[in-house]
């Protein structure tokens, strides 16, 4: 294969990857016990916001997650899991305090952040996974 063909092949792969990432969700997706495993394994980097309706700090983190979902589209996919409605997953990951952000890399739990962290702190932690 000549050099020009190698360049074409590499560029086509870049274009394909860019198109795939453009189709990633630009907003946090609502997930449940039923689709949790599929969701976290579908994308290379996933953050799941574990929250509950009655939780005040969760209500502060929710808009941050929504904002990051748009800003980081193509790099990170965000999901929201209501722990009151999805207790199987909450128990599986031993969620004892909310909000908790679970970070999955290639379908495997890689990190967790507990508490109402500022946006800059969340972004900084996620940079390590990009």
WOZI-V232383 format. One record per residue. N is the residue number from 1. PHI is phi as a letter, one per 20 degrees, with the letter a starting at -180 (NA if undefined). Layout:
n:N phi:PHI
n:N phi:PHI
This chain:
n:1 phi:NA
n:2 phi:e
n:3 phi:f
n:4 phi:f
n:5 phi:f
n:6 phi:f
n:7 phi:f
n:8 phi:g
n:9 phi:f
n:10 phi:f
n:11 phi:f
n:12 phi:f
n:13 phi:f
n:14 phi:f
n:15 phi:f
n:16 phi:f
n:17 phi:f
n:18 phi:f
n:19 phi:f
n:20 phi:f
n:21 phi:f
n:22 phi:f
n:23 phi:e
n:24 phi:f
n:25 phi:f
n:26 phi:d
n:27 phi:b
n:28 phi:f
n:29 phi:e
n:30 phi:f
n:31 phi:c
n:32 phi:c
n:33 phi:g
n:34 phi:f
n:35 phi:d
n:36 phi:g
n:37 phi:g
n:38 phi:f
n:39 phi:f
n:40 phi:f
n:41 phi:e
n:42 phi:f
n:43 phi:c
n:44 phi:f
n:45 phi:c
n:46 phi:c
n:47 phi:d
n:48 phi:d
n:49 phi:e
n:50 phi:e
n:51 phi:b
n:52 phi:b
n:53 phi:g
n:54 phi:e
n:55 phi:e
n:56 phi:f
n:57 phi:g
n:58 phi:f
n:59 phi:f
n:60 phi:f
n:61 phi:f
n:62 phi:g
n:63 phi:f
n:64 phi:f
n:65 phi:f
n:66 phi:g
n:67 phi:f
n:68 phi:f
n:69 phi:g
n:70 phi:f
n:71 phi:f
n:72 phi:d
n:73 phi:g
n:74 phi:n
n:75 phi:d
n:76 phi:c
n:77 phi:d
n:78 phi:d
n:79 phi:c
n:80 phi:c
n:81 phi:c
n:82 phi:f
n:83 phi:f
n:84 phi:f
n:85 phi:e
n:86 phi:c
n:87 phi:f
n:88 phi:f
n:89 phi:f
n:90 phi:g
n:91 phi:f
n:92 phi:g
n:93 phi:d
n:94 phi:l
n:95 phi:f
n:96 phi:d
n:97 phi:b
n:98 phi:c
n:99 phi:f
n:100 phi:c
n:101 phi:d
n:102 phi:d
n:103 phi:d
n:104 phi:d
n:105 phi:d
n:106 phi:l
n:107 phi:n
n:108 phi:d
n:109 phi:f
n:110 phi:d
n:111 phi:a
n:112 phi:b
n:113 phi:c
n:114 phi:d
n:115 phi:o
n:116 phi:e
n:117 phi:f
n:118 phi:f
n:119 phi:g
n:120 phi:f
n:121 phi:f
n:122 phi:f
n:123 phi:g
n:124 phi:f
n:125 phi:f
n:126 phi:f
n:127 phi:g
n:128 phi:f
n:129 phi:e
n:130 phi:e
